């Protein structure tokens, strides 16, 4: 299985998990000229922008560790693009990571914030 197929499978598993946790899925694989957001969901009136990362094991570190500062910036800028296009600046927003390690799913809520990334905005 190639990396894209593995990524798609991981994102499908994450969507199923999020729906079981009470999220409404707005869209998946949102793409704009700035970047991509794996999943955009809503839970309790909060718009959640979610990056999904998969690893077979943690020998090379946890999957979420690969969402570095510059990746966070791409996600934040893409989210702002989405929010502007859909008139969502009056909504609460959050940035989460879903780690998938083999068959385990870990949901890291509020994994990063705009405030932590202001100097690059």
PELINSUL-V576533 format. One record per residue. N is the residue number from 0. OMEGA is omega as a letter, one per 30 degrees, with the letter a starting at -180 (999 if undefined). NEAR is the number of other C-alpha atoms within 8 Angstrom. D_LAST is the distance of its C-alpha to the last C-alpha in whole Angstrom. Layout:
BEGIN
n/omega/near/d_last
N/OMEGA/NEAR/D_LAST
N/OMEGA/NEAR/D_LAST
END
This chain:
BEGIN
n/omega/near/d_last
0/a/4/37
1/a/5/34
2/a/6/30
3/l/6/29
4/l/8/32
5/l/9/31
6/l/10/28
7/l/8/29
8/l/8/32
9/l/12/29
10/l/11/27
11/l/8/31
12/l/8/32
13/l/11/28
14/l/10/29
15/l/8/32
16/a/8/31
17/l/11/29
18/l/10/31
19/a/7/34
20/l/6/32
21/l/7/32
22/l/10/28
23/l/9/28
24/l/12/27
25/l/8/25
26/l/8/24
27/l/9/24
28/l/8/22
29/a/10/20
30/l/9/19
31/a/8/17
32/a/4/16
33/a/8/13
34/a/10/14
35/l/11/17
36/a/15/17
37/a/12/21
38/l/16/22
39/a/14/21
40/l/13/23
41/l/12/24
42/l/10/26
43/l/4/27
44/l/7/25
45/l/10/22
46/a/12/20
47/l/12/19
48/a/15/17
49/l/13/19
50/a/10/19
51/l/13/23
52/a/12/24
53/l/11/27
54/l/10/30
55/l/6/33
56/a/8/33
57/l/9/32
58/l/4/33
59/a/5/30
60/a/6/28
61/a/11/27
62/a/13/25
63/l/9/22
64/l/7/21
65/l/6/20
66/a/9/17
67/a/7/15
68/a/7/12
69/l/7/11
70/l/8/13
71/a/11/11
72/l/11/8
73/l/11/10
74/l/12/11
75/a/10/9
76/l/11/8
77/l/14/11
78/l/10/12
79/l/8/10
80/l/9/12
81/a/8/15
82/l/10/15
83/a/9/15
84/a/6/18
85/l/6/20
86/a/7/19
87/a/7/18
88/l/7/16
89/a/5/19
90/l/8/20
91/a/8/19
92/a/8/16
93/l/11/16
94/a/13/15
95/l/14/19
96/l/14/20
97/l/14/24
98/l/14/26
99/l/14/29
100/a/13/31
101/a/8/34
102/a/5/36
103/l/6/34
104/l/9/31
105/a/7/28
106/l/8/26
107/a/9/23
108/l/8/22
109/a/9/18
110/l/8/18
111/a/8/14
112/l/9/12
113/a/7/9
114/l/5/10
115/a/6/10
116/a/11/7
117/a/7/5
118/l/4/6
119/a/5/4
120/999/6/0
END
